[in-house]
Amino acid sequence: MTFDESFIDWLLEAQTPTIRFLTLSHLQERDEADPEVQNAHRDIMETGSVPTILSGQTKAGNWHPEHSYYTPKYVSTHWSMMLLAELNADGSDKRLVRGVDYMLTATRDELAKALDNGEYSLSCFWGNLLRYSLHCGFNDDPRVEAIARYLALDDLDEGWRCRHNDELPCAWGAARSLWGLAILPAGDRSVDSVATIDQGLDFLLSSHQLVEADYPTSGHVHTLWSRLNFPLFYQADILFVLRVVAELGALDHSGVKPAMQWLIARRKLNGRWRGSSPFRQRTWQGLADVEETNRWVSLQAALILQQDARRFSNDA
């Protein structure tokens, strides 16, 4: 899969510094010492959505005004931290560190109670919390280790059964669990975490069909599933699952091929993909306009296809 100069130029016209940075550093694979890469990386913290989101943070680490760390969706603390990690904000910045510490402290008793009582079913939440905690370097924090243990138990004991899915195994929960575990260095993964990743891939790609979305549900397949969405929060779609699979280095899984073909087929004649931003009106304003959403999903699709093409090149 190749991407011509006009496609690259279009991505580099993005208002969002993260898109420019990832295009230069990941899609073009330029050296981190490249001045354009450094400029785009610096801009992430200085212009656009990241400083806008951080402007709402209090000295305590949470976001004001909010009813709780979870509400209102999608501007309170949990969601803001999710977006900052997705935007590749500097995880060592004291404001992000403060936000993670706030969340880990606020949820500590809730998590301990769930582990003590064997009450699971919220892996989408805990997987996301794990993701941005690790993004900010909390790898050795015992509160983070407890989250990884929760995700493993939710899989190994309950198979991601969720009360919001009529106690059936939840594809969103599995995908978000793997999203959190994917950022954990392979050498730091416990035996149970490795087993959770393996079983998650099997659930998402082998036991069920990613494109067909024949996952357990008492209702219909959610309309988000077959769109190319950005940003998503506790939800998942085909593109998001492919991002997770790619990050886990598992694009060679036999269940991936139909989804890759689906993704290629969604590419427009101009070489781009069309995105959807279903929560634009409910999250931080200015995060992305229509064209910027198209750039987000196009970049993510391109990175997945590039990684897959490199796999075949290496095999040759």
C-alpha positions in Angstrom: 0.0 0.0 0.0 1.5 3.3 -1.1 0.6 6.8 -0.2 1.4 9.6 -2.7 2.7 13.0 -2.0 -0.7 14.7 -2.2 -2.0 12.4 0.5 1.0 13.2 2.8 0.7 16.9 2.0 -3.0 16.8 2.9 -2.2 15.2 6.3 0.5 17.8 7.0 -2.0 20.6 6.4 -3.8 19.4 9.6 -4.7 22.0 12.3 -4.0 19.3 14.8 -0.3 19.0 15.6 -0.6 15.3 16.6 -1.7 14.4 13.1 1.3 16.3 11.6 3.7 14.7 14.2 2.4 11.1 13.6 2.5 11.6 9.8 6.1 12.7 9.9 7.4 10.4 12.6 5.4 7.2 11.9 4.0 7.3 8.4 7.1 8.9 6.8 9.4 7.4 9.5 11.5 10.5 9.8 14.2 10.6 12.5 13.2 12.2 15.8 16.0 14.8 15.3 14.3 16.0 12.1 13.4 19.7 12.7 9.9 19.3 11.3 9.3 16.3 13.6 10.5 18.3 16.6 8.4 21.3 15.7 5.3 19.2 15.3 6.0 17.4 18.6 6.5 20.7 20.4 3.3 22.2 18.9 1.2 19.4 20.5 1.6 21.0 23.9 1.5 24.6 22.7 -1.3 24.8 20.1 -4.7 23.2 19.3 -6.7 20.9 21.5 -4.2 19.8 24.1 -3.7 23.3 25.7 -7.5 23.9 25.4 -8.3 20.7 27.3 -5.6 21.4 29.9 -7.0 24.9 30.5 -10.0 23.3 32.2 -7.9 21.4 34.8 -7.9 22.4 38.5 -4.9 22.3 40.7 -6.3 19.1 42.2 -6.0 17.4 38.9 -9.6 17.1 37.9 -11.7 19.1 35.5 -14.1 21.9 36.5 -17.0 22.0 36.5 -17.9 18.3 36.6 -20.4 16.2 38.4 -17.9 13.4 38.8 -14.8 12.1 37.1 -17.1 10.3 34.7 -19.8 13.0 34.0 -20.7 14.9 32.1 -19.7 12.9 29.0 -17.3 13.6 27.4 -15.5 16.6 29.1 -15.0 15.4 32.7 -11.7 14.1 34.0 -11.7 10.5 32.7 -12.6 11.6 29.2 -10.3 14.5 29.1 -7.4 12.3 30.2 -8.3 9.8 27.5 -8.2 12.5 24.8 -4.9 13.9 26.0 -3.3 10.4 25.7 -4.9 10.0 22.3 -3.5 13.4 21.2 -0.1 12.2 22.3 0.3 14.9 24.9 3.5 14.8 26.9 2.9 12.1 29.5 5.6 13.5 31.7 4.0 16.9 31.9 3.0 17.6 35.5 -0.6 18.4 34.6 -1.1 15.0 33.0 0.7 13.3 35.9 -1.6 15.1 38.3 -4.7 14.0 36.3 -3.7 10.3 36.4 -2.9 10.5 40.1 -6.3 12.1 40.7 -8.1 9.3 38.8 -6.1 6.5 40.4 -6.9 7.9 43.9 -10.5 8.5 43.1 -11.1 5.0 41.8 -8.8 3.1 44.3 -11.6 2.0 46.8 -14.0 1.2 43.9 -11.4 -1.0 42.3 -10.4 -2.7 45.6 -14.1 -3.5 46.3 -14.6 -5.0 42.8 -11.5 -7.2 43.2 -12.5 -8.3 46.7 -16.1 -9.2 45.7 -15.3 -10.5 42.2 -17.5 -7.9 40.6 -16.4 -7.1 37.1 -18.0 -6.1 33.8 -16.6 -2.6 33.3 -13.5 -3.4 31.3 -14.0 -0.6 28.9 -13.6 1.9 31.7 -10.6 0.2 33.4 -8.9 -0.5 30.1 -9.0 3.2 29.2 -7.8 4.2 32.6 -4.9 1.8 32.3 -4.1 3.2 28.9 -3.6 6.8 30.0 -2.0 5.8 33.3 0.7 3.9 31.4 1.0 6.8 28.8 2.0 8.9 31.8 4.6 6.5 33.1 2.7 4.9 36.1 3.9 1.4 35.1 5.1 0.5 38.6 2.3 2.0 40.6 0.4 -0.7 42.6 -2.9 1.0 41.7 -2.1 0.4 38.0 -1.0 -3.2 38.6 -4.4 -3.7 40.3 -6.2 -2.4 37.1 -4.2 -4.9 35.0 -5.2 -7.7 37.4 -8.9 -6.6 37.2 -8.8 -6.8 33.4 -7.3 -10.3 33.5 -9.9 -11.5 36.0 -12.7 -10.0 34.0 -11.5 -12.0 31.0 -10.4 -15.2 32.6 -13.2 -15.5 35.1 -16.1 -13.7 33.4 -15.2 -13.6 29.7 -16.0 -9.8 29.5 -19.6 -10.3 30.4 -21.1 -6.8 30.9 -24.3 -5.8 32.7 -24.8 -3.2 30.0 -24.8 -6.0 27.4 -27.4 -8.2 29.2 -24.5 -10.0 30.9 -23.2 -11.2 27.6 -19.5 -11.0 26.5 -18.8 -7.5 25.3 -16.7 -6.8 22.2 -16.2 -3.1 23.3 -15.0 -4.3 26.7 -12.6 -6.8 25.2 -11.2 -4.2 22.7 -10.7 -1.5 25.4 -9.0 -4.1 27.7 -6.5 -4.9 25.0 -6.1 -1.2 24.3 -4.9 -0.7 27.8 -2.7 -3.8 27.9 -1.2 -3.1 24.5 0.8 -0.1 25.8 2.3 -2.3 28.6 5.8 -3.3 27.5 5.9 -7.0 26.7 8.5 -7.7 29.3 6.2 -6.1 32.0 3.1 -8.2 31.2 2.1 -10.8 33.8 1.2 -14.3 32.7 -2.4 -13.4 33.2 -2.1 -10.3 31.1 -0.5 -12.3 28.3 -3.4 -14.8 28.5 -5.9 -12.0 28.4 -4.4 -10.5 25.2 -4.3 -14.0 23.6 -7.9 -14.7 24.6 -9.0 -11.2 23.6 -7.6 -11.6 20.1 -9.2 -15.0 19.8 -12.6 -13.5 20.9 -12.4 -10.5 18.6 -10.9 -12.3 15.5 -11.4 -16.0 15.7 -14.5 -16.9 17.7 -16.4 -14.1 15.9 -16.0 -12.1 12.7 -14.8 -8.5 13.0 -16.5 -7.2 9.9 -19.7 -9.1 10.5 -19.7 -8.1 14.2 -21.4 -11.3 15.2 -20.6 -10.7 18.8 -23.1 -11.7 21.6 -25.9 -9.1 22.0 -29.6 -9.2 22.7 -30.1 -6.3 20.2 -28.6 -5.1 16.9 -25.1 -4.3 15.9 -24.3 -0.7 16.9 -24.3 1.7 14.0 -20.9 3.0 15.1 -19.2 -0.4 14.4 -18.9 0.0 10.6 -18.1 3.7 10.5 -14.6 5.2 10.8 -15.0 7.2 14.0 -12.8 9.6 15.8 -12.7 10.2 18.7 -14.4 7.2 20.4 -14.5 6.8 24.2 -15.8 3.5 25.7 -17.0 2.5 22.3 -15.2 0.5 19.6 -15.4 0.1 15.8 -13.6 -2.0 13.2 -10.9 0.6 12.8 -10.3 0.9 16.5 -10.0 -2.9 16.8 -7.5 -2.9 13.9 -5.5 -0.2 15.7 -5.3 -2.4 18.8 -4.4 -5.5 16.8 -1.6 -3.5 15.0 -0.2 -2.2 18.3 -0.1 -5.7 19.6 1.8 -6.8 16.5 -0.9 -9.2 15.5 -1.9 -8.2 12.0 -0.8 -11.6 10.8 -3.8 -13.2 12.7 -5.9 -15.2 10.4 -9.0 -13.3 11.4 -7.6 -9.9 10.3 -7.6 -10.3 6.5 -11.4 -9.6 5.9 -11.2 -6.5 8.0 -8.1 -5.3 6.1 -9.9 -5.8 2.8 -12.9 -3.9 4.2 -10.6 -1.1 5.2 -9.0 -0.9 1.8 -12.4 -0.9 0.1 -13.5 2.1 2.2 -10.7 4.2 0.7 -12.1 6.9 -1.6 -10.9 7.7 -5.2 -8.8 10.6 -3.8 -6.9 8.2 -1.6 -8.5 9.3 1.6 -11.0 7.8 4.0 -14.2 9.6 5.3 -14.5 9.8 9.0 -17.3 10.3 11.5 -17.2 12.2 14.8 -20.4 11.2 16.6 -19.6 12.9 19.8 -18.2 16.2 18.5 -21.0 18.2 20.1 -20.5 16.5 23.5 -16.7 16.7 23.9 -14.2 19.6 23.8 -15.1 22.1 21.1 -12.6 22.6 18.4 -11.2 19.1 18.7 -11.8 18.4 15.0 -13.9 19.7 12.1 -15.1 17.5 9.4 -11.9 17.6 7.3 -9.8 17.1 10.4 -11.9 14.0 11.3 -11.2 12.7 7.8 -7.5 13.2 8.4 -7.6 11.4 11.7 -9.2 8.2 10.4 -7.1 8.4 7.1 -3.9 8.6 9.1 -4.9 5.7 11.3 -5.9 3.6 8.3 -2.7 4.4 6.5 -0.5 3.4 9.5 -2.3 0.1 9.8 -1.9 -0.7 6.1 1.7 0.4 6.2 2.5 -1.9 9.1 0.8 -4.7 7.3 2.7 -4.0 4.0 6.0 -3.9 6.0 5.1 -7.4 7.4 4.9 -8.8 3.9 8.1 -7.0 2.9 10.0 -8.5 5.9 8.7 -12.0 5.1 9.9 -11.6 1.5 
